[in-house]
């Protein structure tokens, strides 16, 4: 396996064709493994191209449930489980906070991540005893969101759940101006846009407009791991999915060591088992020492206990329940584990 600047590409915006162009360049470079893409929509654009070429695709952060049983010739893996797990945590949180009625929204009707998580969150809210008054997607490129804002206002829910990406700041700004922000309604967000920069994007002069907004975030890794990240990049603001990306690389390397080759088909056969089959180890060095002694291993990295299923994804995951503070930063309140 090889990694250099020539083998790093930006997935970009899937609709712009960048993802496909990047995949073509990587395949032409002769890579054995693609770590990524980050988004489910981008992966759907290239998964067939990559896996049909006999190359492993290992995403740190794909969560769309379609990938659990996707026909990938045994070459697709992910370090995050499907939306089913995050939605169960998010739905229970919304109802546990005392909200009886909820409106759930996501941007882009054709986005597989948002649509998938929205439907799963609706189900989790209902199963927890809440009532979903309305559920819809909005167009992030619309000149304004007046129609969508009025739709929410007409329902007058106890809580609003917004599932989006970077463009969520524009919609949140409209919610705030309409008196539907966290100062007036309980607002929740999912991991796609729950960042330390979100409040400043919504209101650069008053980041406190989002104070009290809650959401779910993938577990960022233990304190030692986060410290190492910040030492490597002191200006780092957010570490979302960093632990999962790290684990994807380490798992692949350990699988190659067990296979004794970098041939993708042989490495792929070992990926699930190095997270579940033998003696527990929590670092690459410790796991490699066991591999050299011809022992089976069960790697558990900074993202937590993985124990991959036969579908090539974690059987459980941890999520931080977080809240935006008056200064705009995201503060973890507690951590929840969800399992299949």
Backbone as numpy.savetxt, mean C-alpha at the origin, in Angstrom:
# Nx Ny Nz CAx CAy CAz Cx Cy Cz
21.96 -11.84 -10.35 21.12 -10.66 -10.35 22.00 -9.42 -10.35
21.50 -8.35 -10.98 22.29 -7.13 -11.04 21.40 -5.92 -10.80
21.95 -4.91 -10.16 21.21 -3.68 -9.89 22.14 -2.51 -10.09
21.81 -1.65 -11.01 22.56 -0.42 -11.21 21.59 0.62 -11.75
22.09 1.84 -12.04 21.21 2.91 -12.48 20.45 2.55 -13.76
21.06 1.73 -14.61 20.42 1.35 -15.86 19.22 0.46 -15.63
19.14 -0.15 -14.47 18.05 -1.08 -14.19 17.06 -0.50 -13.18
17.00 0.82 -13.10 16.01 1.48 -12.27 15.15 2.37 -13.16
13.86 2.22 -13.06 12.94 2.97 -13.92 11.75 3.49 -13.10
11.16 4.57 -13.60 10.00 5.19 -12.97 8.74 4.58 -13.58
7.81 4.13 -12.73 6.57 3.59 -13.28 5.67 4.69 -13.81
5.83 5.92 -13.29 5.09 7.07 -13.79 3.59 6.90 -13.71
2.89 7.54 -14.62 1.44 7.46 -14.70 1.08 6.36 -15.69
0.40 5.31 -15.23 0.07 4.19 -16.12 -0.66 4.62 -17.39
-1.52 5.64 -17.27 -2.29 6.08 -18.43 -1.43 6.78 -19.47
-0.23 7.20 -19.06 0.65 7.91 -19.99 1.60 6.96 -20.72
1.59 5.70 -20.36 2.44 4.73 -21.04 3.82 4.57 -20.44
4.11 5.34 -19.40 5.45 5.27 -18.80 5.74 3.89 -18.22
4.74 3.29 -17.58 4.93 1.98 -16.95 5.36 0.94 -17.97
4.68 0.91 -19.09 4.98 -0.08 -20.13 6.37 0.16 -20.72
6.71 1.42 -20.95 8.03 1.76 -21.49 9.14 1.35 -20.52
8.90 1.58 -19.24 9.89 1.21 -18.23 10.07 -0.30 -18.17
8.96 -1.03 -18.25 9.03 -2.50 -18.24 9.82 -3.00 -19.45
9.56 -2.41 -20.61 10.29 -2.81 -21.82 11.79 -2.60 -21.65
12.16 -1.47 -21.06 13.58 -1.16 -20.88 14.24 -2.15 -19.92
13.54 -2.50 -18.84 14.09 -3.44 -17.87 14.25 -4.83 -18.48
13.25 -5.26 -19.23 13.33 -6.58 -19.85 14.45 -6.62 -20.89
14.61 -5.53 -21.61 15.68 -5.47 -22.60 17.05 -5.51 -21.92
17.10 -5.04 -20.68 18.35 -5.05 -19.93 18.68 -6.40 -19.32
17.76 -7.35 -19.45 18.03 -8.70 -18.98 17.88 -8.93 -17.50
16.99 -8.18 -16.85 16.81 -8.36 -15.41 16.13 -9.70 -15.12
16.38 -10.22 -13.93 15.74 -11.45 -13.47 14.50 -11.18 -12.64
14.51 -10.03 -11.95 13.44 -9.68 -11.03 13.11 -8.20 -11.18
11.83 -7.87 -11.19 11.39 -6.48 -11.14 10.77 -6.24 -9.77
11.36 -5.32 -9.00 10.78 -4.93 -7.71 9.85 -3.76 -8.00
8.54 -4.01 -7.95 7.56 -3.00 -8.32 6.61 -3.61 -9.33
5.71 -2.79 -9.88 5.45 -1.39 -9.57 4.80 -1.19 -8.20
4.66 0.08 -7.83 4.07 0.40 -6.53 2.55 0.32 -6.57
1.94 0.84 -7.64 0.49 0.89 -7.69 -0.10 -0.31 -8.41
-1.30 -0.68 -7.99 -1.98 -1.82 -8.61 -2.31 -1.54 -10.07
-2.70 -0.31 -10.38 -3.04 0.03 -11.76 -1.84 -0.13 -12.68
-0.67 0.30 -12.20 0.54 0.16 -13.01 0.89 -1.30 -13.22
0.73 -2.09 -12.18 1.05 -3.53 -12.30 0.15 -4.21 -13.31
-1.14 -3.87 -13.31 -2.04 -4.48 -14.28 -1.63 -4.19 -15.72
-0.97 -3.05 -15.92 -0.52 -2.69 -17.27 0.60 -3.59 -17.77
1.42 -4.13 -16.84 2.64 -4.81 -17.30 2.85 -6.21 -16.75
1.98 -6.68 -15.89 2.21 -7.98 -15.26 2.30 -9.10 -16.29
1.46 -9.07 -17.29 1.51 -10.13 -18.31 2.81 -10.05 -19.11
3.20 -8.84 -19.44 4.42 -8.65 -20.22 5.64 -9.17 -19.47
5.72 -8.86 -18.18 6.89 -9.24 -17.39 6.91 -10.73 -17.09
5.79 -11.25 -16.58 5.78 -12.67 -16.19 5.81 -13.60 -17.40
5.21 -13.19 -18.51 5.28 -14.03 -19.71 6.68 -14.05 -20.30
7.49 -13.07 -19.92 8.89 -13.06 -20.34 9.75 -13.93 -19.42
9.10 -14.57 -18.42 9.83 -15.43 -17.50 10.57 -14.70 -16.41
10.13 -13.46 -16.11 10.79 -12.62 -15.10 9.87 -12.47 -13.89
10.46 -12.51 -12.69 9.70 -12.33 -11.45 9.28 -10.88 -11.31
8.04 -10.66 -10.91 7.57 -9.33 -10.53 7.19 -9.38 -9.05
7.81 -8.52 -8.25 7.61 -8.53 -6.80 7.28 -7.10 -6.36
6.01 -6.83 -6.11 5.60 -5.47 -5.73 5.64 -5.29 -4.22
6.17 -4.18 -3.75 6.15 -3.89 -2.31 4.78 -3.48 -1.81
3.90 -2.97 -2.71 2.73 -2.28 -2.20 1.42 -2.52 -2.94
1.38 -3.39 -3.93 0.10 -3.69 -4.58 -0.89 -4.28 -3.58
-2.12 -3.82 -3.62 -3.12 -4.34 -2.68 -4.42 -4.77 -3.34
-4.58 -4.55 -4.63 -5.83 -4.95 -5.29 -6.04 -6.45 -5.15
-7.25 -6.85 -4.81 -7.52 -8.26 -4.53 -7.39 -9.15 -5.77
-7.45 -8.54 -6.96 -7.36 -9.33 -8.19 -6.06 -10.11 -8.28
-5.01 -9.63 -7.63 -3.70 -10.27 -7.75 -3.58 -11.56 -6.94
-4.49 -11.78 -6.00 -4.39 -12.98 -5.18 -4.43 -14.24 -6.03
-5.26 -14.24 -7.04 -5.38 -15.44 -7.89 -5.04 -15.12 -9.35
-4.25 -14.10 -9.58 -3.92 -13.71 -10.96 -3.03 -14.79 -11.61
-3.33 -15.18 -12.86 -2.52 -16.20 -13.55 -1.18 -15.64 -14.01
-0.17 -15.74 -13.17 1.13 -15.11 -13.44 2.24 -16.12 -13.66
1.89 -17.37 -13.92 2.89 -18.42 -14.14 3.77 -18.64 -12.90
3.22 -18.29 -11.73 3.97 -18.45 -10.49 5.09 -17.46 -10.32
5.02 -16.32 -11.04 6.13 -15.36 -11.01 5.76 -14.01 -10.40
4.54 -13.85 -9.90 4.14 -12.58 -9.27 4.04 -12.77 -7.76
4.60 -11.80 -7.02 4.56 -11.79 -5.56 4.34 -10.36 -5.07
3.89 -10.23 -3.84 3.77 -8.90 -3.26 4.02 -8.96 -1.76
4.55 -7.86 -1.22 4.88 -7.80 0.20 3.75 -7.21 1.04
2.67 -6.83 0.38 1.46 -6.37 1.07 0.31 -7.30 0.71
-0.56 -7.61 1.65 -1.74 -8.44 1.32 -2.79 -7.61 0.59
-3.89 -8.23 0.25 -4.94 -7.55 -0.51 -5.66 -6.51 0.35
-6.44 -5.68 -0.33 -7.23 -4.64 0.34 -8.17 -5.18 1.39
-8.49 -6.45 1.31 -9.42 -7.05 2.26 -8.96 -6.84 3.69
-7.64 -6.92 3.92 -7.13 -6.77 5.29 -7.16 -5.31 5.75
-6.68 -4.38 4.91 -6.70 -2.98 5.32 -8.12 -2.48 5.50
-9.02 -2.89 4.62 -10.40 -2.43 4.71 -11.06 -2.89 6.01
-10.70 -4.07 6.49 -11.29 -4.55 7.74 -10.87 -3.68 8.91
-9.61 -3.23 8.89 -9.12 -2.34 9.94 -9.76 -0.97 9.83
-9.82 -0.43 8.61 -10.39 0.90 8.40 -11.88 0.92 8.73
-12.62 -0.08 8.26 -14.06 -0.12 8.52 -14.39 -0.22 10.00
-13.66 -1.06 10.71 -13.88 -1.21 12.15 -13.55 0.10 12.89
-12.49 0.80 12.45 -12.10 2.06 13.08 -13.22 3.09 12.96
-13.77 3.22 11.77 -14.82 4.21 11.53 -16.02 3.98 12.45
-16.46 2.75 12.57 -17.63 2.43 13.41 -17.28 2.51 14.89
-16.07 2.07 15.26 -15.66 2.11 16.67 -15.59 3.53 17.19
-15.38 4.50 16.31 -15.34 5.91 16.71 -16.73 6.49 16.94
-17.76 5.66 16.80 -19.12 6.11 17.09 -19.90 6.63 15.90
-19.42 6.35 14.69 -20.12 6.81 13.49 -21.14 5.77 13.03
-22.38 6.19 12.91 -23.44 5.27 12.46 -23.64 5.32 10.96
-23.46 6.53 10.37 -23.69 6.70 8.93 -22.43 7.21 8.26
-22.16 6.69 7.06 -20.89 6.98 6.39 -21.10 7.16 4.89
-20.32 8.07 4.31 -20.20 8.19 2.85 -18.77 7.82 2.50
-18.61 6.96 1.49 -17.29 6.49 1.08 -17.03 6.95 -0.35
-15.86 7.55 -0.57 -15.52 8.07 -1.90 -14.12 7.64 -2.30
-13.91 7.57 -3.60 -12.57 7.37 -4.12 -12.45 8.15 -5.42
-11.22 8.46 -5.79 -11.01 9.15 -7.05 -10.83 8.14 -8.18
-11.19 8.53 -9.37 -11.00 7.73 -10.59 -11.79 6.42 -10.55
-12.86 6.38 -11.30 -13.71 5.20 -11.34 -12.98 3.99 -11.90
-11.93 4.22 -12.71 -11.24 3.10 -13.34 -9.99 2.65 -12.58
-9.75 3.24 -11.41 -8.57 2.85 -10.64 -8.85 1.59 -9.84
-8.12 0.53 -10.11 -8.40 -0.77 -9.50 -8.17 -0.75 -8.00
-7.14 -0.01 -7.53 -6.87 0.07 -6.10 -8.02 0.76 -5.36
-8.39 1.96 -5.83 -9.42 2.73 -5.14 -10.77 2.05 -5.15
-11.17 1.54 -6.31 -12.46 0.88 -6.42 -12.52 -0.36 -5.54
-11.43 -1.12 -5.55 -11.35 -2.35 -4.77 -11.42 -2.05 -3.27
-10.63 -1.08 -2.82 -10.61 -0.75 -1.39 -11.92 -0.11 -0.95
-12.54 0.68 -1.82 -13.82 1.29 -1.47 -14.89 0.23 -1.23
-14.99 -0.73 -2.13 -15.99 -1.79 -1.99 -15.73 -2.63 -0.74
-14.45 -2.94 -0.49 -14.12 -3.75 0.68 -14.37 -2.98 1.98
-14.13 -1.67 1.97 -14.36 -0.85 3.16 -15.85 -0.72 3.45
-16.65 -0.56 2.40 -18.11 -0.54 2.58 -18.56 -1.80 3.31
-18.08 -2.94 2.84 -18.46 -4.22 3.42 -18.05 -4.29 4.89
-16.83 -3.81 5.19 -16.34 -3.86 6.57 -17.15 -2.94 7.48
-17.56 -1.78 6.97 -18.37 -0.85 7.76 -19.72 -1.49 8.09
-20.34 -2.11 7.09 -21.64 -2.76 7.33 -21.52 -3.91 8.31
-20.47 -4.70 8.15 -20.28 -5.84 9.05 -19.99 -5.40 10.47
-19.48 -4.17 10.62 -19.19 -3.63 11.96 -20.39 -2.92 12.57
-21.49 -2.84 11.82 -22.70 -2.24 12.36 -23.01 -0.85 11.85
-22.21 -0.33 10.93 -22.46 0.99 10.37 -23.32 0.94 9.13
-23.78 2.10 8.67 -24.62 2.18 7.48 -23.96 3.08 6.44
-23.75 2.57 5.25 -23.16 3.34 4.17 -24.27 4.03 3.41
-24.35 5.35 3.53 -25.42 6.11 2.89 -25.19 6.27 1.39
-23.93 6.38 1.00 -23.60 6.57 -0.41 -22.15 6.16 -0.62
-21.86 5.75 -1.84 -20.50 5.33 -2.19 -20.30 5.65 -3.66
-19.26 6.43 -3.98 -19.07 6.83 -5.38 -17.62 7.24 -5.62
-17.29 7.38 -6.90 -15.97 7.88 -7.28 -16.14 9.27 -7.90
-15.13 10.11 -7.74 -15.17 11.45 -8.33 -14.02 11.58 -9.34
-14.15 12.54 -10.20 -13.13 12.78 -11.22 -12.12 13.79 -10.70
-10.88 13.37 -10.43 -9.89 14.30 -9.87 -9.50 15.41 -10.85
-9.80 15.22 -12.13 -9.44 16.22 -13.13 -10.58 17.17 -13.46
-11.69 17.04 -12.74 -12.83 17.93 -12.98 -12.47 19.37 -12.61
-13.06 20.37 -13.29 -12.74 21.77 -12.99 -13.12 22.16 -11.57
-14.14 21.52 -11.01 -14.49 21.72 -9.61 -15.22 20.48 -9.11
-15.43 20.42 -7.80 -16.07 19.25 -7.19 -17.42 19.60 -6.59
-18.03 20.67 -7.09 -19.29 21.14 -6.50 -20.35 20.05 -6.46
-20.51 19.32 -7.56 -21.53 18.28 -7.63 -21.27 17.20 -6.58
-20.00 16.80 -6.44 -19.67 15.75 -5.48 -19.84 16.24 -4.05
-19.45 17.48 -3.79 -19.58 18.05 -2.45 -21.06 18.12 -2.05
-21.90 18.56 -2.98 -23.33 18.64 -2.69 -23.92 17.25 -2.43
-23.40 16.26 -3.11 -23.87 14.87 -2.92 -23.57 14.40 -1.50
-22.39 14.75 -1.01 -22.02 14.39 0.36 -22.87 15.17 1.36
-22.99 16.47 1.10 -23.73 17.34 2.02 -25.19 16.90 2.14
-25.77 16.46 1.05 -27.17 16.03 1.06 -27.39 14.81 1.95
-26.39 13.94 2.05 -26.50 12.75 2.89 -26.29 13.07 4.36
-25.51 14.12 4.64 -25.22 14.53 6.02 -24.74 13.35 6.88
-23.68 12.66 6.48 -23.22 11.48 7.24 -22.48 11.87 8.52
-22.35 10.91 9.40 -21.52 11.13 10.58 -20.04 11.20 10.18
-19.67 10.42 9.19 -18.27 10.32 8.80 -18.12 10.25 7.29
-16.96 10.71 6.81 -16.61 10.67 5.39 -15.32 9.88 5.27
-15.32 8.88 4.39 -14.11 8.11 4.12 -13.65 8.44 2.71
-12.42 8.93 2.60 -11.85 9.31 1.30 -10.68 8.39 0.98
-10.78 7.72 -0.15 -9.71 6.82 -0.59 -9.11 7.39 -1.86
-7.88 7.83 -1.80 -7.29 8.47 -2.97 -5.79 8.41 -2.97
-5.21 9.27 -3.80 -3.76 9.36 -3.92 -3.33 10.80 -3.68
-2.28 11.23 -4.35 -1.74 12.57 -4.14 -2.77 13.66 -4.43
-3.69 13.39 -5.38 -4.65 14.42 -5.75 -5.74 14.61 -4.71
-5.71 13.84 -3.64 -6.72 13.98 -2.58 -6.71 15.36 -1.95
-5.56 16.05 -2.01 -5.48 17.37 -1.38 -6.49 18.35 -1.99
-6.73 18.26 -3.30 -7.67 19.17 -3.95 -9.10 18.90 -3.47
-9.46 17.62 -3.38 -10.81 17.30 -2.93 -10.99 17.66 -1.46
-9.97 17.40 -0.65 -10.05 17.76 0.77 -10.19 19.26 0.95
-9.52 20.04 0.10 -9.65 21.50 0.16 -11.10 21.90 -0.06
-11.76 21.25 -1.03 -13.16 21.55 -1.31 -14.06 21.14 -0.15
-13.75 20.00 0.48 -14.52 19.57 1.65 -14.41 20.59 2.78
-13.18 21.05 3.02 -12.94 22.02 4.09 -13.72 23.30 3.83
-13.65 23.82 2.59 -14.34 25.07 2.24 -15.86 24.93 2.37
-16.35 23.70 2.17 -17.79 23.46 2.26 -18.24 23.15 3.68
-17.34 23.22 4.64 -17.69 22.92 6.03 -17.83 21.44 6.29
-17.13 20.63 5.50 -17.19 19.18 5.68 -15.83 18.60 6.05
-14.91 19.45 6.49 -13.59 18.99 6.88 -13.59 18.41 8.28
-12.43 18.00 8.77 -12.33 17.37 10.10 -12.80 18.24 11.25
-12.86 19.55 11.06 -13.37 20.41 12.13 -14.88 20.31 12.28
-15.53 19.79 11.23 -17.00 19.70 11.24 -17.53 18.27 11.16
-16.79 17.41 10.46 -17.17 16.01 10.28 -15.96 15.12 10.58
-16.23 13.91 10.97 -15.13 12.96 11.11 -14.72 12.48 9.72
-13.45 12.67 9.41 -12.94 12.33 8.08 -11.84 11.28 8.23
-11.89 10.28 7.34 -10.92 9.18 7.38 -10.28 9.03 6.00
-9.07 8.52 6.03 -8.34 8.34 4.78 -7.63 7.00 4.82
-7.30 6.50 3.66 -6.52 5.26 3.55 -5.09 5.61 3.19
-4.26 4.60 3.10 -2.82 4.80 3.00 -2.36 5.52 1.74
-3.21 5.59 0.70 -2.77 6.21 -0.54 -2.39 7.66 -0.42
-2.95 8.40 0.54 -2.66 9.83 0.64 -2.42 10.31 2.07
-2.37 9.43 3.03 -2.17 9.81 4.43 -0.68 10.06 4.67
-0.24 11.29 4.36 1.19 11.60 4.45 1.43 12.85 5.29
2.69 13.07 5.63 3.07 14.25 6.41 3.00 15.55 5.60
2.85 15.45 4.30 2.78 16.64 3.46 1.35 17.00 3.06
0.40 16.12 3.35 -0.97 16.32 2.88 -1.59 17.62 3.41
-1.51 17.86 4.72 -2.15 19.03 5.31 -1.58 20.33 4.74
-0.27 20.35 4.52 0.36 21.54 3.94 -0.07 21.78 2.51
-0.39 20.71 1.80 -0.89 20.85 0.43 -2.32 21.36 0.42
-3.11 20.92 1.40 -4.50 21.38 1.49 -4.56 22.84 1.89
-3.73 23.22 2.86 -3.72 24.62 3.33 -2.33 24.97 3.84
-1.47 25.52 2.98 -0.09 25.83 3.37 -0.01 26.75 4.60
-0.98 27.63 4.77 -0.93 28.58 5.88 -1.58 28.04 7.15
-2.40 27.01 7.00 -3.11 26.48 8.17 -3.24 24.97 8.07
-2.14 24.23 8.31 -2.21 22.76 8.23 -3.14 22.15 9.26
-3.53 22.94 10.27 -4.43 22.42 11.31 -5.83 22.15 10.77
-6.12 22.53 9.52 -7.46 22.28 8.98 -7.76 20.79 8.89
-6.70 19.96 8.86 -6.91 18.51 8.80 -6.68 17.83 10.14
-6.44 18.61 11.19 -6.21 18.02 12.51 -7.40 17.15 12.92
-7.10 15.95 13.37 -8.14 15.03 13.79 -8.53 14.02 12.74
-8.11 14.24 11.51 -8.40 13.27 10.44 -7.60 12.00 10.71
-8.28 10.85 10.64 -7.65 9.57 10.93 -7.54 8.71 9.67
-6.65 7.73 9.75 -6.52 6.82 8.63 -5.65 5.63 8.97
-5.50 4.76 7.99 -4.67 3.57 8.14 -3.43 3.70 7.28
-2.32 3.21 7.82 -1.05 3.19 7.09 -0.37 1.85 7.31
0.27 1.31 6.29 1.04 0.09 6.51 2.08 0.31 7.59
2.31 -0.69 8.41 3.31 -0.60 9.47 4.64 -0.17 8.85
5.27 0.90 9.36 6.48 1.44 8.72 7.76 0.69 9.04
7.68 -0.31 9.90 8.89 -1.02 10.31 9.26 -0.66 11.73
10.12 -1.48 12.33 10.51 -1.22 13.71 11.37 0.04 13.79
11.58 0.53 15.01 12.29 1.79 15.20 13.71 1.75 14.64
14.37 0.62 14.79 15.74 0.51 14.28 15.79 0.65 12.77
14.80 0.08 12.08 14.75 0.17 10.63 14.50 1.61 10.19
13.53 2.27 10.81 13.21 3.65 10.45 14.40 4.55 10.73
15.12 4.30 11.81 16.31 5.08 12.13 17.36 4.94 11.04
17.55 3.73 10.55 18.51 3.50 9.47 18.11 4.25 8.20
16.81 4.27 7.91 16.33 4.99 6.74 16.64 6.48 6.86
16.37 7.03 8.03 16.57 8.47 8.20 18.06 8.84 8.25
18.88 7.92 8.70 20.32 8.16 8.66 20.81 8.18 7.21
20.22 7.32 6.39 20.60 7.27 4.98 20.07 8.48 4.22
18.91 9.00 4.64 18.30 10.15 3.98 17.69 11.06 5.05
18.49 11.98 5.62 18.00 12.83 6.71 16.78 13.67 6.35
16.55 13.92 5.07 15.42 14.75 4.67 14.15 13.98 4.42
14.15 12.69 4.73 13.00 11.84 4.47 11.79 12.27 5.29
10.65 12.47 4.62 9.44 12.89 5.32 8.53 11.72 5.64
8.38 10.81 4.69 7.47 9.67 4.86 8.20 8.38 4.54
7.83 7.31 5.24 8.47 6.01 5.03 7.44 4.94 4.65
6.31 5.37 4.12 5.26 4.43 3.74 5.77 3.42 2.72
5.56 2.16 2.98 5.92 1.03 2.12 7.43 0.77 2.02
8.24 1.53 2.77 9.69 1.30 2.72 10.06 -0.06 3.30
9.45 -0.43 4.40 9.75 -1.73 5.02 9.34 -2.86 4.09
8.22 -2.68 3.40 7.76 -3.72 2.48 8.69 -3.84 1.28
9.18 -2.70 0.79 10.12 -2.73 -0.33 11.43 -3.42 0.07
11.89 -3.12 1.27 13.11 -3.75 1.79 12.92 -5.26 1.89
11.78 -5.66 2.44 11.51 -7.10 2.60 11.41 -7.81 1.25
10.84 -7.14 0.25 10.74 -7.75 -1.07 12.12 -8.07 -1.63
13.06 -7.15 -1.44 14.42 -7.37 -1.94 15.11 -8.49 -1.17
15.00 -8.45 0.16 15.66 -9.46 0.99 15.08 -10.84 0.73
13.77 -10.95 0.64 13.14 -12.26 0.38 13.64 -12.83 -0.95
13.72 -11.99 -1.96 14.17 -12.44 -3.27 15.62 -12.93 -3.20
16.46 -12.18 -2.50 17.87 -12.57 -2.38 18.02 -13.88 -1.61
17.24 -14.04 -0.56 17.29 -15.28 0.21 16.79 -16.46 -0.62
15.74 -16.23 -1.39 15.22 -17.30 -2.25 16.26 -17.71 -3.29
17.00 -16.75 -3.82 18.05 -17.06 -4.78 19.17 -17.87 -4.12
19.48 -17.51 -2.88 20.53 -18.24 -2.16 20.10 -19.68 -1.92
18.84 -19.88 -1.53 18.34 -21.23 -1.31 18.31 -22.02 -2.62
17.89 -21.34 -3.71 17.81 -22.01 -5.01 19.19 -22.31 -5.58
20.19 -21.52 -5.17 21.54 -21.71 -5.69 21.69 -21.23 -7.12
20.78 -20.35 -7.54 20.81 -19.82 -8.90 20.00 -18.53 -8.94
20.23 -17.71 -9.98 19.39 -16.53 -10.14 18.37 -16.72 -11.27
18.17 -17.95 -11.71 17.15 -18.23 -12.72 15.78 -17.94 -12.12
15.00 -17.04 -12.72 13.72 -16.62 -12.11 12.79 -17.77 -11.72
12.63 -18.77 -12.58 11.70 -19.86 -12.28 12.11 -20.61 -11.03
13.42 -20.79 -10.82 13.91 -21.51 -9.64 13.83 -20.64 -8.39
14.13 -19.36 -8.53 14.03 -18.43 -7.40 12.57 -18.35 -6.94
11.65 -18.25 -7.90 10.23 -18.12 -7.57 9.72 -19.29 -6.75
10.26 -20.47 -7.00 9.83 -21.65 -6.26 10.16 -21.57 -4.78
11.11 -20.72 -4.41 11.57 -20.64 -3.02 11.01 -19.45 -2.26
10.42 -18.49 -2.97 10.04 -17.22 -2.32 9.05 -17.43 -1.19
7.97 -18.16 -1.43 6.99 -18.35 -0.36 7.60 -19.07 0.84
8.39 -20.10 0.57 8.90 -20.94 1.65 9.92 -20.24 2.54
10.69 -19.29 2.01 11.69 -18.65 2.88 11.04 -17.75 3.92
9.72 -17.52 3.80 9.02 -16.72 4.81 8.24 -17.57 5.80
8.26 -18.91 5.61 7.33 -19.71 6.42 7.79 -21.12 6.77
8.85 -21.58 6.16 9.10 -23.02 6.20 9.92 -23.50 7.39
10.81 -22.67 7.94 11.73 -23.20 8.93 11.99 -22.30 10.12
13.25 -22.19 10.48 13.66 -21.44 11.68 13.51 -19.94 11.45
12.94 -19.26 12.45 12.71 -17.82 12.33 14.02 -17.05 12.35
14.12 -16.05 11.47 15.28 -15.15 11.45 14.79 -13.79 10.99
15.41 -12.72 11.49 14.88 -11.37 11.26 15.84 -10.43 10.55
16.92 -10.95 10.01 17.83 -10.11 9.23 18.42 -10.95 8.10
18.91 -10.27 7.07 19.50 -10.98 5.94 20.70 -11.80 6.40
21.54 -11.20 7.26 22.74 -11.90 7.72 22.40 -13.16 8.51
21.43 -13.02 9.43 21.05 -14.17 10.25 20.43 -15.27 9.40
19.61 -14.88 8.43 18.97 -15.87 7.56 20.01 -16.56 6.67
20.96 -15.79 6.16 21.98 -16.37 5.28 22.85 -17.36 6.04
23.10 -17.08 7.32 23.89 -18.02 8.13 23.17 -19.36 8.23
21.86 -19.32 8.38 21.08 -20.56 8.44 21.05 -21.26 7.08
20.92 -20.48 6.01 20.91 -21.06 4.66 22.23 -21.78 4.39
23.34 -21.15 4.80 24.66 -21.77 4.58 24.82 -23.07 5.38
24.05 -23.17 6.47 24.06 -24.41 7.26 23.01 -25.40 6.75
22.42 -25.09 5.60 21.43 -25.96 4.96 20.17 -26.14 5.81
19.79 -25.05 6.50 18.58 -25.07 7.31 17.47 -24.29 6.62
16.24 -24.75 6.81 15.09 -24.01 6.30 14.88 -22.75 7.15
14.38 -21.70 6.52 14.21 -20.42 7.23 12.78 -19.90 7.11
12.44 -19.02 8.05 11.18 -18.28 8.01 11.52 -16.82 8.29
11.81 -16.07 7.22 12.22 -14.68 7.36 11.05 -13.81 7.81
11.30 -13.00 8.84 10.35 -11.98 9.29 11.11 -10.67 9.35
10.81 -9.75 8.45 11.59 -8.52 8.35 10.98 -7.35 9.08
11.43 -6.13 8.76 10.93 -4.94 9.46 9.44 -4.69 9.27
8.84 -5.24 8.21 7.40 -5.04 8.04 6.58 -6.00 8.88
7.24 -6.95 9.54 6.54 -7.85 10.44 6.57 -9.30 10.00
5.72 -10.09 10.65 5.60 -11.50 10.33 4.88 -11.66 8.99
5.50 -12.35 8.06 4.96 -12.41 6.70 4.21 -13.71 6.40
4.92 -14.83 6.50 4.35 -16.15 6.26 3.45 -16.15 5.01
4.08 -16.07 3.87 3.36 -16.00 2.61 2.42 -17.18 2.41
1.30 -16.89 1.78 0.38 -17.94 1.37 0.88 -18.56 0.06
0.19 -19.57 -0.40 0.56 -20.18 -1.68 0.33 -19.22 -2.85
-0.39 -18.13 -2.60 -0.64 -17.14 -3.65 0.46 -16.09 -3.74
1.50 -16.23 -2.92 2.63 -15.30 -3.02 2.40 -13.96 -2.37
1.68 -13.93 -1.25 1.43 -12.69 -0.52 1.36 -12.98 0.97
1.60 -11.97 1.83 1.57 -12.19 3.28 0.20 -12.67 3.75
0.22 -13.55 4.73 -1.04 -14.03 5.30 -1.55 -13.09 6.39
-0.73 -12.11 6.78 -1.16 -11.12 7.76 -0.37 -9.83 7.54
-0.85 -8.76 8.13 -0.15 -7.47 8.02 -0.51 -6.61 9.21
0.37 -5.66 9.50 0.12 -4.70 10.57 -0.14 -3.33 9.95
-1.07 -2.61 10.57 -1.43 -1.27 10.10 -1.40 -0.29 11.27
-0.81 0.86 11.04 -0.84 1.92 12.03 -2.15 2.69 11.89
-2.87 2.84 13.01 -4.00 3.77 13.05 -3.38 5.12 13.38
-3.51 6.06 12.46 -2.81 7.33 12.60 -3.77 8.51 12.54
-3.30 9.65 13.05 -4.13 10.85 13.10 -3.28 12.06 12.74
-3.84 12.96 11.94 -3.12 14.19 11.59 -3.19 15.17 12.76
-2.04 15.72 13.10 -1.91 16.64 14.23 -2.08 18.09 13.79
-2.21 19.03 14.73 -2.39 20.44 14.37 -1.25 21.02 13.52
-0.05 20.43 13.62 1.06 20.94 12.79 1.11 20.25 11.43
0.15 19.36 11.16 0.08 18.71 9.86 0.78 17.37 9.78
1.51 17.00 10.82 2.21 15.71 10.79 1.25 14.58 11.12
1.62 13.38 10.66 0.82 12.19 10.91 1.40 11.45 12.12
0.56 11.25 13.13 1.01 10.60 14.37 0.37 9.22 14.49
1.18 8.16 14.59 0.61 6.82 14.84 0.00 6.77 16.23
-1.20 6.24 16.35 -1.88 6.12 17.63 -1.71 4.71 18.20
-1.95 3.70 17.38 -1.72 2.32 17.79 -1.61 1.48 16.53
-1.26 0.23 16.71 -1.07 -0.69 15.57 -2.04 -1.85 15.67
-2.64 -2.20 14.53 -3.57 -3.32 14.45 -2.99 -4.39 13.51
-3.19 -5.65 13.87 -2.82 -6.75 12.97 -4.08 -7.36 12.39
-4.03 -7.62 11.09 -5.14 -8.31 10.40 -4.60 -9.52 9.68
-5.37 -10.60 9.66 -4.93 -11.84 9.03 -6.01 -12.41 8.14
-5.59 -13.18 7.15 -6.56 -13.83 6.28 -7.15 -15.04 7.00
